[in-house]
Amino acid sequence: MKGSMAGPQHREKNMRLISKADLLKRTFREVAGMKEEIRKEIAVCDRRRRTAHAALANIRTVQGQRRIMRPNL
């Protein structure tokens, strides 16, 4: 997806629940690979969530400081 988007390219997958029967048809390596991919996606989400919470904390701190400096606004 090149073109007007700036920054790193994002890929989005449709994650669907895989049945036990489908998993049993897969090789050990395929299942291990799927597990590792899911773990990586979870780690990315956790990092984004922590970053977002830190940003919110910074915003609240600045808003609190501004209320102290200019309480009528």
Secondary structure, DSSP 8 states (H G I E B T S, - for coil): --SS--SS-----------HHHHHHS-HHHHHHHHHHHHHHHHHHHHHHHHHHHHHHHHHHHHHHHHHH-TT-
